[in-house]
């Protein structure tokens, strides 16, 4: 009984491998050259995603502290850049108003992407 199972298994494996072994190789004409190949895109060479505000508004402060002087308000619709971090605080420049200061990282996030390479 066992030898029958082994013989059947070997026959099945042979049948599965046959199409792979008999497949023709690709010709050189179908391989793109360096001049026509698309640029290689990888998660490791993409620029970081921008930051965004997930509250309606965040107070921009003079120091990285919730008790420091308020300099302005960063609204959800505003564009801004982040130039440095200190703990959970981000030093930003509000591109809409020109105000520079610190915002709490609990209200600001960076979009994420999933990379499967």
Helices and strands as residue ranges (DSSP letters): H 2-22, G 28-30, G 43-45, E 51-53, E 57-61, E 70-75, E 80-86, E 89-94, E 100-104, E 108-110
